[in-house]
């Protein structure tokens, strides 16, 4: 397909516009989902999408206690909790040189579908309701 599109710039431009639109829809969907969680009182936030396939999100959960009594003392604890309880993989900002106690993350929308966004937000809501 790439070879075919390389010879047809109009089709290539249409293809790119479609991909960019779908990525933006997912970014906006996650952003709105995080803002809804925040308005419900959960200790999360997100920065409005600016570009690429990543949304910058925050989980202010340091010091929170899980339902089984474990304290989320470190960013690693929070990251593992979100992965285990919500099945959401995040990349902590310390992977990019930030402090190891930063509560900011990157959430990639590159491999999900728009119809997956609501389910992920619901998984987060359930996980955040447990502490």
C-alpha positions as CSV (number, residue, x, y, z in Angstrom):
1,X,0.0,0.0,0.0
2,X,2.8,2.4,0.8
3,X,4.3,2.1,-2.7
4,X,0.9,2.7,-4.2
5,X,0.3,5.8,-2.0
6,X,3.8,7.1,-2.8
7,X,2.7,7.5,-6.4
8,X,-0.7,9.1,-5.5
9,X,-0.1,12.2,-3.4
10,X,-3.8,13.0,-3.1
11,X,-4.5,9.5,-1.7
12,X,-1.6,9.8,0.6
13,X,-2.8,13.2,1.9
14,X,-6.3,11.7,2.5
15,X,-4.8,8.7,4.3
16,X,-2.7,11.0,6.6
17,X,-5.6,13.3,7.3
18,X,-7.7,10.3,8.3
19,X,-5.0,8.9,10.6
20,X,-4.4,12.3,12.3
21,X,-8.1,12.7,12.8
22,X,-8.5,9.3,14.4
23,X,-5.5,9.9,16.7
24,X,-6.9,13.3,17.7
25,X,-10.3,11.8,18.5
26,X,-8.7,9.3,20.8
27,X,-6.6,12.0,22.5
28,X,-9.6,14.2,23.0
29,X,-11.6,11.3,24.3
30,X,-9.0,10.4,26.9
31,X,-8.6,14.1,27.9
32,X,-12.4,14.5,28.4
33,X,-12.4,11.2,30.3
34,X,-9.7,12.4,32.7
35,X,-11.4,15.7,33.2
36,X,-14.6,13.8,34.0
37,X,-12.7,11.7,36.6
38,X,-11.2,14.9,38.0
39,X,-14.6,16.5,38.3
40,X,-15.9,13.4,40.2
41,X,-13.2,14.1,42.8
42,X,-10.5,11.6,41.7
43,X,-6.9,12.8,42.1
44,X,-6.1,12.8,38.4
45,X,-5.6,15.5,35.7
46,X,-4.5,15.8,32.1
47,X,-3.0,18.5,29.9
48,X,-5.0,19.2,26.8
49,X,-3.7,17.3,23.8
50,X,-1.0,19.2,21.9
51,X,0.3,16.8,19.3
52,X,1.7,13.3,18.7
53,X,0.1,10.1,20.1
54,X,0.6,10.8,23.8
55,X,-1.6,12.4,26.4
56,X,0.1,13.9,29.5
57,X,-1.8,12.7,32.6
58,X,-1.4,13.0,36.3
59,X,-2.2,10.6,39.1
60,X,-1.8,12.3,42.5
61,X,-1.9,9.1,44.5
62,X,1.3,9.2,46.5
63,X,0.4,8.4,50.1
64,X,-3.0,6.9,49.3
65,X,-3.9,3.5,50.8
66,X,-5.3,0.7,48.6
67,X,-8.3,-1.4,49.6
68,X,-5.9,-4.1,51.0
69,X,-4.0,-1.5,53.1
70,X,-0.9,-1.0,50.9
71,X,0.4,2.6,50.8
72,X,1.2,3.9,47.4
73,X,4.4,5.4,48.5
74,X,6.4,5.8,45.3
75,X,5.7,6.5,41.6
76,X,6.5,2.8,41.0
77,X,3.8,1.8,43.4
78,X,1.2,4.1,41.7
79,X,2.3,2.8,38.2
80,X,2.0,-0.8,39.3
81,X,-1.4,-0.1,41.0
82,X,-2.8,1.5,37.8
83,X,-1.5,-1.4,35.7
84,X,-2.8,-4.1,38.0
85,X,-6.1,-2.6,38.9
86,X,-7.1,-0.8,35.7
87,X,-5.0,-2.7,33.2
88,X,-3.6,0.6,31.9
89,X,0.0,0.9,31.1
90,X,1.6,4.3,31.6
91,X,5.1,5.7,31.2
92,X,6.2,7.7,34.2
93,X,7.9,11.0,33.4
94,X,11.0,9.8,35.3
95,X,11.7,7.7,32.1
96,X,12.3,11.0,30.4
97,X,14.6,12.5,33.0
98,X,12.1,13.9,35.5
99,X,12.2,13.3,39.2
100,X,11.5,9.7,40.3
101,X,8.7,11.1,42.5
102,X,6.9,12.9,39.7
103,X,3.2,12.0,39.5
104,X,3.0,12.8,35.7
105,X,2.8,10.1,33.0
106,X,2.5,9.6,29.3
107,X,-0.5,7.7,28.0
108,X,-0.1,6.5,24.4
109,X,-3.2,6.4,22.2
110,X,-1.3,4.9,19.3
111,X,-2.6,1.4,19.5
112,X,-6.1,1.8,21.0
113,X,-9.4,2.3,19.1
114,X,-11.8,5.2,19.8
115,X,-14.4,2.7,21.1
116,X,-11.8,1.5,23.7
117,X,-11.6,4.9,25.4
118,X,-14.8,4.7,27.5
119,X,-13.8,1.3,28.8
120,X,-10.3,2.4,29.8
121,X,-11.8,5.4,31.6
122,X,-14.3,3.1,33.4
123,X,-11.5,0.8,34.4
124,X,-9.6,3.8,35.9
125,X,-12.8,4.9,37.7
126,X,-13.2,1.5,39.3
127,X,-9.5,1.3,40.2
128,X,-9.5,4.8,41.7
129,X,-12.6,4.0,43.7
130,X,-10.8,1.2,45.5
131,X,-8.4,3.4,47.6
